Each structure stands twice: as structure tokens, then as C-alpha cells.
Amino acid sequence: MTNWSNGYIADIGYTYGYYHALNPLRANLALLHARIALPESGTACELGYGQGISTNIHAAASATRWYGTDFNPGQAGFARQLAEHLADGPALYDQSFVEFCNRSDLPDFDYIGLHGIWSWISDDNRAVIVDFVRRKLKVGGLLYISYNTQPGWAAMVPMRDLMTQHASVMTAPGAGIVAKVDGALAFADKLMAANPLYARANPGVAERMKKLGGQNRQYLAHEYFNRDWLPMSFADMAGWLVDAKLDYACSASYPELVPELNLTSEQRALLDEIPDPVFRESVFDFMINQQFRRDYWIKGRRQLQPLEYAEQLRAQRMIMCMARDDVTLTIAGSVGEGALSAEIYNPILDLMSDHQARTIGQMQQALRSITLPQLHQACMLLVEKNVLGAALDEQEAAARRPETEKLNRALIQRAHYTAEIPFLASPALGGGIPVHRFQQLFIAAQAQGKTRPGEWVEYAWHVLKSQGQSIVKDGKTLEGDDANVAELNRQAAEFHDKHLAPLRALGVL
């Protein structure tokens, strides 16, 4: 491990993920659910941006001016290379938190986001971040932060510690981090096979270890093998943020805002008896065995009056992001899979199936049998299912389209070689949308004037075959031209029938 990394894994890059929760626009429905006045959105900062996919997409797709740092120079280099495609791209640095947070040339921020950082850094770096938020987050500004938490991680902590100890003392000197991860996982399998009393006392650990074996090694290295690794309780997090003058706003996980999806009636009654918000959140984490929190915190919480709430909610714009026929009326919660009311959801889905953006006020006028609170909750849960998305106004979306087109061309060009980045930027959403590699190749074919699905398939197969690549389906590599072309034909037909209309409406095509 390199010395400059301060204990953080730097021998292998992080995955190329895009994280919807980092989009400031996505916070509006959650904040309004908590009856909190919405923040401005002119400046934003992402601390620990990884490969920079989220930061670049959000910078391209919205008028918000983005800044950020990631201390890993390999990741920062890739992120800045993407940013160079934009006329007003994000200002990205490869500095440590101490260096970046003490820069004198940074503006004050309306929004600061940290995804997957807090649990894997030292207390010294946490103190630097809290001080930065205290000084640089504007009054009324929003902090998004995600972190591993108790009690969901409690049983796994000893196992994680044992795996990192194995990587440190049992792996050959000079072995790379992937070898260390593989070795630790192999030893853990042997340990579980020996049926230790620990495993019998914590039966969920063995099942979790089985799942780890099939996960991306880049992800596992960063998730489990950093020197600093601390699942933190909500109460401890609140203790850290009190010096930054922050108030807890609400969960950034929409299903957690719907008690019926996560709690029994008895559990809800118990929580209703607790007046202290910090203790109530702590008890809620025990109720659902929480292991990963995604939260919004606000500097200067202002509660909305009922009329203010209704006016601001009605002004929110929504757009449908997938084909109507692909939508299922179910959603997962801690108490199991819940059914969504057909009487409420089907009229909403029918209305929005033309993929035209509408304000919630316009939706309410068209759907008079559905109350505003019902419409609010339905929109939140449909956003969680990636069925609907919060949308920018038409003028801003149109202004951002030249920038998203530039970034998407760069991402699609990369899809000719790798499937690492299955996302593109949408000016309608002010953020990203899932578009996997073959779909990106179909879009590339269209950019070259190929209008028929058969032509898209021919283009995509030429790209794959020229690199000796084949399609993997259901875990098996397809052999020969016929099998690969048949699968591409199936996907091209589906892309034509189900995805073209939404992607056009979202400004991706």
C-alpha cells in the first residue's frame, strides 16, 4: 500500500459507479416530506468523488457549479479527463481533505455530498470535514452523507477485522490487494466450514460471506480492507455534526420515509412514543437492523407552513423514465415486499406514460381522485424504483443539453472497449440514467446514421468481435457469431420498443 494513502486502499481504483442520491434535485421530495424549506442549488461539492462519474454527470446536466477532491491521483486523473470534455466542467482536485478543505479559493456551498467516504477515513479526517462543512456550507445549505452503521454491521465487525488481519500477516510480501482479498476470502470459507461457535451464534455471517465471494474485487478492497473502518451509530454521527451547526433533515432513502414498508404497527407505536429525534432514529435502526444510512442534514432548518408545503410540492416536476409495461406495482421494504395500490399508481403511470414532464400540480389537476399527500408518496416510491425522475424546468434542461451530449459522447466512446460505466447524463433529470454497454453501442450506431435495429446489431457485434469479446448471458459466455448476434438482436429489439422513447424524452438521444 502506498504511503501517501494514509491507510486508505490506493493500490486499486474504485468502481465506476453513479450515485443518484448525490443529485441535489433528488433531495426535494424527501425534504418536502419532512416539511423543510428547500435549499438553493448554485454551488456544490463532492468530497471523495472516486472516478468522478457522479460529479461529471451532475456538472454536465445542471447549471450547478461543482467542485470536489479525491486524493487518489489515478482516479482524479480519470475524472479530470472526463471534465475536459465540458465547457464548464467541475473543478476537480487530487488533494487530501486537509489540503482541499483549507483552500482559500473555494466558494461557499449550497450542497456538500459524501458517498461511501465517512466510514473509511480517520477521525482526524472526519474532524477536517466537519470543520469544512461548518465554514463552507451556506445557511440553509444541505449535506448528504452515507455511512455504514450499527446495528446491521455488529455481527460482521469481527469477521472484517479477521480478514484484514489475514491480508496483513498471511499474504506473501509484495502481493497486490486483489491477492490479499482473494486470500482472505478463501481463509474465511475454511473458517466457516470448520463451524466455529462464532458462526453458530451469528448465523447471518456465513450467508454474507457467501455473497462476498461473487462481488467485484475493487469494491471489496475499498469496502473491507482499509485501515480505517468504522460503522457508526446515528447518535455518534449526530454528535460529530453538532459542531457544524447541522440539524437532521430526513433519510435520503425514500422507502424509509414510508413507515408501513419498514415497521409493524407495534414498532410504529413505540417510535411514536419517542420525542427525541436522535434517539428515535437510533431505535429505528434497531427496528430494521440498519447497516447503511443515507441521510440529509441541513444548516438552519426552516419548517414550511402547510400552504408553503403544498405550493412547493406542486411546483416539483416529474418525468417517466421507463416503459409503462415494465413497471411492477411492488416495492421492497424491511418487512418484506409491499404492494402498491393499483387505484393510486395505475392512473399516475397512465398519465406519465407519454414521457412528458409535468409538475405535481399538473398531475394533481389531472388525477383529482388522488390526494396531494398520496401523490407525494407515490412519486417518492416511483423515483426509488427508477420509474419516475425529478425533472429540471424545460429551459434549464435545454441549456444543459450541449454539455450532456459532449459528456455522453465520451462515455459512449469508452463503451466501445469496456462495460465499466453503464450510465449516461440526462439534461431533463439534471443527473444520470442507467444505459448499459450494448445500449450505448446502439446509440453510437444511430449517431452514424444507422436507423434500423439490424444495423445497430451489426455495428455492436463488429466492435465486440474485433476485440475478441463475447456476450456473457446468465453467467455463461456465448460461443460463436450466431449465438452472440441472436442475443444482440433480442436486446436491440427491446431497446427499440422500450427504451428509445424514454431516452429521447430524457434528452439522452
C-alpha positions as CSV (number, residue, x, y, z in Angstrom):
1,M,0.0,0.0,0.0
2,T,1.3,3.4,-0.9
3,N,2.5,5.7,1.9
4,W,0.5,8.8,0.8
5,S,-2.8,7.0,1.1
6,N,-3.0,7.4,4.9
7,G,-4.3,3.9,5.4
8,Y,-6.9,4.1,2.6
9,I,-6.7,1.5,-0.2
10,A,-5.0,3.1,-3.2
11,D,-3.4,0.1,-4.9
12,I,-6.6,-0.5,-6.9
13,G,-9.1,2.0,-8.3
14,Y,-12.6,2.3,-7.1
15,T,-15.6,1.2,-9.2
16,Y,-17.1,3.5,-11.8
17,G,-20.4,4.0,-10.1
18,Y,-23.0,6.7,-10.4
19,Y,-25.0,7.6,-7.3
20,H,-28.4,9.1,-7.7
21,A,-28.5,10.3,-4.1
22,L,-25.7,12.8,-4.9
23,N,-28.0,14.7,-7.2
24,P,-29.3,17.7,-5.3
25,L,-32.5,17.7,-7.2
26,R,-33.4,14.3,-5.8
27,A,-33.4,15.7,-2.3
28,N,-36.5,17.9,-2.9
29,L,-39.2,15.3,-2.4
30,A,-37.6,14.0,0.7
31,L,-37.1,17.4,2.3
32,L,-40.7,18.4,1.4
33,H,-41.9,15.2,3.0
34,A,-40.2,16.5,6.2
35,R,-41.8,19.9,5.6
36,I,-38.4,21.6,5.2
37,A,-37.8,24.6,3.1
38,L,-35.7,23.7,0.0
39,P,-32.1,24.9,-0.3
40,E,-30.6,26.8,-3.3
41,S,-28.6,24.9,-5.8
42,G,-25.9,27.2,-7.3
43,T,-22.8,25.6,-5.9
44,A,-22.0,22.0,-4.9
45,C,-19.1,20.0,-3.7
46,E,-18.4,16.2,-3.6
47,L,-15.7,15.1,-1.2
48,G,-14.1,11.8,-2.3
49,Y,-15.6,11.6,-5.8
50,G,-13.8,8.4,-6.7
51,Q,-13.7,8.0,-10.5
52,G,-15.8,11.2,-10.8
53,I,-18.7,9.7,-12.7
54,S,-21.4,11.4,-10.5
55,T,-19.6,14.7,-10.3
56,N,-19.2,15.0,-14.0
57,I,-22.7,13.9,-14.8
58,H,-24.2,16.4,-12.4
59,A,-21.9,19.1,-13.6
60,A,-22.9,18.4,-17.2
61,A,-26.6,18.0,-16.6
62,S,-27.3,21.0,-14.4
63,A,-26.4,24.7,-14.0
64,T,-24.9,24.0,-10.6
65,R,-21.2,24.7,-10.4
66,W,-19.4,21.6,-8.9
67,Y,-16.2,21.3,-7.0
68,G,-14.5,18.2,-5.5
69,T,-11.4,16.3,-4.4
70,D,-10.2,12.8,-4.4
71,F,-6.7,12.1,-3.1
72,N,-6.1,9.1,-5.4
73,P,-4.3,10.6,-8.5
74,G,-5.3,7.8,-10.8
75,Q,-9.0,8.4,-10.0
76,A,-8.6,12.1,-10.1
77,G,-6.8,11.9,-13.5
78,F,-9.7,9.9,-15.0
79,A,-12.3,12.3,-13.5
80,R,-10.5,15.3,-14.8
81,Q,-10.1,13.8,-18.3
82,L,-13.9,13.4,-18.4
83,A,-14.3,17.0,-17.2
84,E,-12.2,18.3,-20.0
85,H,-15.0,17.4,-22.4
86,L,-17.2,20.0,-20.8
87,A,-17.1,23.8,-21.4
88,D,-17.9,24.5,-17.8
89,G,-16.9,21.2,-16.2
90,P,-16.4,20.6,-12.5
91,A,-13.3,22.0,-10.7
92,L,-11.7,18.7,-9.6
93,Y,-8.6,18.3,-7.4
94,D,-6.4,15.4,-6.3
95,Q,-5.7,16.8,-2.8
96,S,-6.2,15.3,0.6
97,F,-9.1,16.5,2.7
98,V,-6.7,18.7,4.7
99,E,-5.3,20.4,1.6
100,F,-8.6,20.8,-0.2
101,C,-10.7,21.9,2.7
102,N,-8.2,24.7,3.6
103,R,-8.1,26.1,0.1
104,S,-8.8,29.9,0.0
105,D,-10.3,30.0,-3.4
106,L,-13.4,27.8,-2.8
107,P,-16.9,29.4,-2.8
108,D,-19.4,28.8,-0.1
109,F,-21.6,25.8,-1.0
110,D,-25.4,25.2,-1.2
111,Y,-24.7,21.5,-1.2
112,I,-22.0,19.2,0.0
113,G,-22.1,15.4,-0.6
114,L,-20.1,12.5,0.7
115,H,-21.0,9.0,-0.5
116,G,-19.1,6.0,0.8
117,I,-16.3,8.0,2.5
118,W,-17.2,8.7,6.1
119,S,-16.8,5.1,7.4
120,W,-13.4,4.6,5.8
121,I,-11.4,7.6,7.0
122,S,-9.6,8.5,10.2
123,D,-11.1,10.6,13.0
124,D,-8.6,13.4,12.0
125,N,-10.1,13.5,8.5
126,R,-13.6,13.4,9.9
127,A,-12.7,16.5,12.0
128,V,-11.4,18.2,8.9
129,I,-14.6,17.5,7.0
130,V,-16.8,18.7,9.9
131,D,-14.8,21.9,10.1
132,F,-15.1,22.4,6.3
133,V,-18.9,21.9,6.5
134,R,-19.1,24.4,9.4
135,R,-17.2,27.0,7.4
136,K,-18.3,26.4,3.8
137,L,-21.9,25.2,3.9
138,K,-24.2,28.1,3.5
139,V,-27.0,28.8,5.9
140,G,-29.9,26.8,4.6
141,G,-27.5,24.5,2.8
142,L,-27.7,20.7,2.5
143,L,-25.3,18.0,3.5
144,Y,-25.8,14.5,2.0
145,I,-23.8,11.8,3.8
146,S,-23.9,8.0,3.6
147,Y,-22.1,5.6,6.0
148,N,-22.0,2.1,7.5
149,T,-23.9,1.9,10.7
150,Q,-24.8,-0.2,13.7
151,P,-26.6,-2.4,14.4
152,G,-26.6,-4.0,11.0
153,W,-22.8,-4.4,10.9
154,A,-22.4,-5.5,14.5
155,A,-22.1,-9.2,13.8
156,M,-19.8,-8.7,10.8
157,V,-17.2,-6.4,12.5
158,P,-15.1,-9.3,14.0
159,M,-15.1,-11.1,10.6
160,R,-14.0,-8.0,8.8
161,D,-11.2,-7.5,11.3
162,L,-10.1,-11.1,10.9
163,M,-10.0,-10.7,7.1
164,T,-7.9,-7.6,7.2
165,Q,-5.5,-9.3,9.7
166,H,-5.2,-12.2,7.3
167,A,-4.4,-9.8,4.5
168,S,-1.7,-8.2,6.6
169,V,0.1,-11.2,8.1
170,M,-0.8,-14.2,5.9
171,T,-0.3,-13.0,2.4
172,A,3.1,-13.2,0.7
173,P,5.1,-9.9,0.8
174,G,4.6,-7.9,-2.3
175,A,1.2,-9.4,-3.2
176,G,-1.3,-7.0,-4.6
177,I,-4.6,-6.1,-3.0
178,V,-6.6,-8.4,-5.1
179,A,-4.5,-11.4,-4.0
180,K,-4.9,-10.2,-0.4
181,V,-8.7,-10.0,-0.8
182,D,-8.8,-13.5,-2.5
183,G,-6.7,-15.0,0.2
184,A,-8.7,-13.5,3.0
185,L,-12.0,-14.8,1.4
186,A,-10.6,-18.2,0.9
187,F,-9.5,-18.4,4.5
188,A,-12.9,-17.2,5.6
189,D,-14.5,-20.0,3.7
190,K,-12.3,-22.5,5.5
191,L,-13.2,-20.9,8.8
192,M,-16.9,-21.1,8.1
193,A,-16.5,-24.7,7.0
194,A,-14.9,-25.5,10.4
195,N,-18.3,-24.5,12.0
196,P,-16.9,-22.1,14.7
197,L,-19.1,-21.2,17.6
198,Y,-19.0,-17.6,16.4
199,A,-20.7,-18.6,13.2
200,R,-23.3,-20.6,15.1
201,A,-24.0,-17.6,17.3
202,N,-24.2,-15.3,14.3
203,P,-25.8,-17.3,11.5
204,G,-26.2,-14.4,9.2
205,V,-22.4,-14.0,8.8
206,A,-22.0,-17.2,6.9
207,E,-24.6,-16.2,4.3
208,R,-23.0,-12.7,4.0
209,M,-19.6,-14.3,3.4
210,K,-21.0,-16.5,0.6
211,K,-22.2,-13.3,-1.2
212,L,-18.9,-11.6,-0.8
213,G,-17.2,-14.3,-3.0
214,G,-19.1,-13.2,-6.0
215,Q,-18.6,-9.5,-5.6
216,N,-16.3,-7.1,-7.5
217,R,-12.8,-7.2,-6.0
218,Q,-12.4,-3.4,-6.4
219,Y,-15.5,-2.9,-4.4
220,L,-14.4,-5.4,-1.7
221,A,-11.0,-3.9,-1.4
222,H,-12.4,-0.5,-0.6
223,E,-15.3,-1.7,1.4
224,Y,-13.5,-4.1,3.8
225,F,-9.7,-3.6,3.7
226,N,-9.0,0.0,4.5
227,R,-7.0,0.6,7.7
228,D,-9.8,2.9,9.0
229,W,-13.2,1.2,9.0
230,L,-15.9,2.2,11.5
231,P,-19.6,1.5,11.3
232,M,-21.0,4.5,13.2
233,S,-24.3,4.8,15.1
234,F,-26.7,7.6,14.2
235,A,-26.2,9.1,17.6
236,D,-22.4,9.2,17.1
237,M,-22.9,10.8,13.7
238,A,-25.2,13.4,15.2
239,G,-22.5,14.1,17.8
240,W,-19.9,14.7,15.1
241,L,-22.1,17.1,13.1
242,V,-23.4,19.2,16.0
243,D,-20.2,21.4,15.8
244,A,-21.1,22.2,12.1
245,K,-24.5,23.6,13.3
246,L,-26.4,20.9,11.3
247,D,-29.9,19.6,12.0
248,Y,-31.0,16.2,10.9
249,A,-33.5,16.6,8.0
250,C,-34.5,13.2,6.9
251,S,-33.4,9.9,5.3
252,A,-32.3,10.1,1.6
253,S,-33.7,6.6,1.2
254,Y,-37.3,7.1,0.1
255,P,-38.7,3.8,1.4
256,E,-37.5,4.7,4.9
257,L,-39.9,7.7,4.7
258,V,-42.9,5.3,4.5
259,P,-43.3,3.6,7.9
260,E,-45.7,0.9,6.5
261,L,-42.9,-0.5,4.4
262,N,-40.4,-1.0,7.2
263,L,-42.3,-1.2,10.6
264,T,-45.0,-3.3,12.1
265,S,-47.9,-1.4,13.8
266,E,-46.4,-2.2,17.2
267,Q,-43.0,-0.8,16.2
268,R,-44.6,2.3,14.8
269,A,-46.4,2.8,18.1
270,L,-43.2,2.5,20.0
271,L,-41.4,5.0,17.8
272,D,-44.3,7.5,18.2
273,E,-43.7,7.5,21.9
274,I,-40.1,8.8,21.5
275,P,-39.9,12.6,21.3
276,D,-36.1,12.9,20.9
277,P,-35.3,12.8,17.2
278,V,-31.8,11.3,17.6
279,F,-32.9,8.6,19.9
280,R,-35.9,7.9,17.6
281,E,-33.6,7.4,14.6
282,S,-31.3,5.1,16.7
283,V,-34.3,2.9,17.7
284,F,-35.5,2.9,14.1
285,D,-32.1,1.5,13.1
286,F,-32.6,-1.4,15.5
287,M,-36.1,-2.0,14.2
288,I,-34.8,-2.6,10.6
289,N,-31.3,-3.8,11.5
290,Q,-29.8,-0.9,9.6
291,Q,-26.4,-1.3,8.1
292,F,-26.1,1.6,5.7
293,R,-27.6,5.0,6.3
294,R,-28.1,7.7,3.6
295,D,-29.1,11.0,5.3
296,Y,-29.7,14.6,4.6
297,W,-28.6,17.2,7.2
298,I,-29.4,20.9,6.9
299,K,-27.8,24.1,8.3
300,G,-30.7,26.2,9.5
301,R,-33.8,24.0,9.3
302,R,-36.9,26.0,8.4
303,Q,-40.2,24.3,8.7
304,L,-42.8,25.0,6.0
305,Q,-46.3,26.1,6.7
306,P,-49.0,23.9,5.2
307,L,-49.7,26.2,2.3
308,E,-46.0,26.7,1.6
309,Y,-45.5,22.9,1.6
310,A,-48.4,22.4,-0.9
311,E,-47.2,25.2,-3.2
312,Q,-43.6,24.0,-3.3
313,L,-44.6,20.3,-3.8
314,R,-46.9,21.2,-6.6
315,A,-44.1,23.1,-8.3
316,Q,-41.9,19.9,-8.5
317,R,-41.6,18.5,-12.0
318,M,-41.6,14.7,-12.7
319,I,-40.9,12.7,-15.8
320,M,-41.3,8.9,-16.5
321,C,-38.0,7.1,-17.2
322,M,-39.1,3.7,-18.4
323,A,-41.6,1.9,-20.5
324,R,-45.1,1.7,-18.9
325,D,-45.3,-2.1,-19.4
326,D,-42.1,-2.6,-17.5
327,V,-43.5,-1.2,-14.2
328,T,-44.4,-3.6,-11.4
329,L,-46.6,-2.5,-8.6
330,T,-44.4,-3.8,-5.8
331,I,-41.6,-2.3,-3.7
332,A,-39.3,-3.8,-1.2
333,G,-39.2,-2.7,2.5
334,S,-37.7,-4.1,5.7
335,V,-40.9,-6.0,6.5
336,G,-40.9,-7.6,3.0
337,E,-42.2,-6.8,-0.4
338,G,-45.1,-4.4,-0.4
339,A,-47.9,-4.0,-2.9
340,L,-48.6,-0.5,-4.4
341,S,-52.2,0.4,-4.7
342,A,-53.4,0.0,-8.2
343,E,-56.1,2.6,-7.7
344,I,-53.4,5.2,-7.0
345,Y,-50.5,4.1,-9.1
346,N,-52.1,3.0,-12.3
347,P,-53.6,6.4,-13.1
348,I,-50.3,8.1,-12.3
349,L,-48.4,5.7,-14.6
350,D,-51.0,6.0,-17.4
351,L,-50.8,9.8,-17.2
352,M,-47.0,9.9,-17.2
353,S,-46.5,7.1,-19.9
354,D,-46.2,9.7,-22.6
355,H,-42.8,10.6,-21.1
356,Q,-43.7,14.3,-20.9
357,A,-42.5,16.3,-17.8
358,R,-45.3,17.6,-15.6
359,T,-45.4,19.4,-12.3
360,I,-47.0,17.6,-9.4
361,G,-49.6,20.3,-9.5
362,Q,-50.5,19.4,-13.1
363,M,-50.6,15.8,-12.1
364,Q,-53.0,16.6,-9.2
365,Q,-55.3,18.5,-11.6
366,A,-55.4,15.6,-14.0
367,L,-55.9,13.0,-11.2
368,R,-58.5,14.6,-9.0
369,S,-59.3,11.3,-7.1
370,I,-55.7,11.2,-5.7
371,T,-54.9,13.5,-2.8
372,L,-51.7,15.6,-2.7
373,P,-50.1,13.5,0.1
374,Q,-50.9,10.3,-1.8
375,L,-49.4,11.8,-4.9
376,H,-46.3,12.9,-3.0
377,Q,-45.7,9.4,-1.5
378,A,-46.4,7.8,-4.9
379,C,-43.8,10.0,-6.6
380,M,-41.2,9.2,-4.0
381,L,-41.6,5.5,-4.3
382,L,-41.7,5.6,-8.1
383,V,-38.5,7.6,-8.1
384,E,-37.0,4.9,-5.8
385,K,-38.0,2.3,-8.4
386,N,-36.4,4.5,-11.2
387,V,-39.8,4.7,-12.8
388,L,-40.1,8.5,-12.3
389,G,-37.4,11.1,-12.0
390,A,-37.4,14.6,-10.6
391,A,-37.0,16.9,-13.7
392,L,-35.5,20.3,-14.3
393,D,-37.5,23.0,-16.0
394,E,-37.5,23.0,-19.8
395,Q,-35.3,26.0,-20.2
396,E,-32.5,24.7,-18.0
397,A,-32.7,21.2,-19.5
398,A,-32.4,22.7,-23.0
399,A,-29.4,24.8,-21.9
400,R,-27.6,21.8,-20.5
401,R,-28.1,19.5,-23.5
402,P,-25.0,20.6,-25.3
403,E,-22.9,19.7,-22.3
404,T,-24.6,16.3,-21.7
405,E,-24.1,15.5,-25.4
406,K,-20.3,16.1,-25.0
407,L,-20.0,14.0,-21.9
408,N,-22.2,11.2,-23.3
409,R,-20.1,11.0,-26.5
410,A,-17.0,10.5,-24.3
411,L,-18.8,7.8,-22.2
412,I,-20.2,6.1,-25.3
413,Q,-16.7,6.0,-26.8
414,R,-15.4,4.3,-23.7
415,A,-18.3,1.7,-24.1
416,H,-16.6,0.5,-27.3
417,Y,-13.9,-1.0,-25.0
418,T,-15.4,-1.7,-21.6
419,A,-18.7,-2.1,-19.7
420,E,-17.4,-0.2,-16.7
421,I,-19.7,2.8,-16.9
422,P,-23.3,1.8,-17.6
423,F,-24.7,5.4,-17.2
424,L,-25.3,8.4,-19.3
425,A,-26.2,12.0,-18.5
426,S,-29.8,13.3,-18.8
427,P,-30.4,17.1,-19.1
428,A,-34.0,16.5,-18.1
429,L,-33.1,14.8,-14.9
430,G,-30.1,17.0,-14.0
431,G,-28.3,13.7,-13.4
432,G,-27.7,10.2,-14.7
433,I,-29.7,7.4,-16.1
434,P,-28.8,3.7,-16.4
435,V,-27.8,2.8,-20.0
436,H,-25.7,-0.4,-20.3
437,R,-22.9,-1.0,-22.7
438,F,-24.8,-2.6,-25.6
439,Q,-27.4,0.1,-25.5
440,Q,-24.6,2.7,-25.6
441,L,-23.3,0.9,-28.7
442,F,-26.7,1.0,-30.3
443,I,-26.7,4.8,-29.7
444,A,-23.3,5.1,-31.3
445,A,-24.6,3.3,-34.3
446,Q,-27.5,5.7,-34.6
447,A,-25.1,8.6,-34.4
448,Q,-23.5,7.2,-37.5
449,G,-26.9,7.3,-39.3
450,K,-27.8,3.6,-38.8
451,T,-31.6,3.7,-38.2
452,R,-32.6,0.0,-38.1
453,P,-32.1,-2.4,-35.2
454,G,-30.3,-4.8,-37.5
455,E,-27.8,-2.2,-38.3
456,W,-27.2,-1.5,-34.6
457,V,-26.6,-5.2,-34.1
458,E,-24.1,-5.3,-37.0
459,Y,-22.2,-2.3,-35.5
460,A,-22.2,-3.6,-32.0
461,W,-21.0,-7.1,-33.0
462,H,-18.3,-5.7,-35.1
463,V,-17.0,-3.7,-32.1
464,L,-17.1,-6.8,-29.8
465,K,-15.7,-9.3,-32.3
466,S,-12.8,-7.0,-33.3
467,Q,-11.6,-7.2,-29.7
468,G,-12.2,-10.9,-29.3
469,Q,-15.1,-10.3,-26.9
470,S,-18.3,-12.3,-26.5
471,I,-21.5,-11.7,-24.6
472,V,-21.9,-13.2,-21.2
473,K,-25.5,-14.2,-20.5
474,D,-26.8,-15.9,-17.4
475,G,-23.2,-16.3,-16.3
476,K,-22.2,-18.2,-19.4
477,T,-20.1,-16.9,-22.4
478,L,-21.9,-17.2,-25.7
479,E,-20.0,-19.1,-28.3
480,G,-19.9,-18.2,-32.0
481,D,-21.3,-15.5,-34.2
482,D,-24.9,-16.9,-34.3
483,A,-25.4,-17.0,-30.6
484,N,-23.9,-13.5,-30.0
485,V,-25.8,-11.9,-32.9
486,A,-29.1,-13.5,-31.7
487,E,-28.7,-12.1,-28.2
488,L,-27.8,-8.6,-29.7
489,N,-30.9,-8.8,-31.9
490,R,-33.0,-9.5,-28.9
491,Q,-31.5,-6.6,-27.0
492,A,-31.8,-4.3,-30.0
493,A,-35.5,-5.1,-30.4
494,E,-36.1,-4.4,-26.8
495,F,-34.1,-1.2,-27.0
496,H,-36.2,0.0,-30.0
497,D,-39.5,-0.9,-28.4
498,K,-39.0,0.1,-24.8
499,H,-36.0,2.4,-24.3
500,L,-35.9,4.8,-27.3
501,A,-38.9,6.9,-26.3
502,P,-37.8,7.4,-22.6
503,L,-34.2,8.2,-23.6
504,R,-35.4,10.8,-26.2
505,A,-37.7,12.4,-23.6
506,L,-34.8,12.5,-21.1
507,G,-32.6,14.2,-23.7
508,V,-30.1,11.4,-23.9
509,L,-30.9,10.9,-27.7
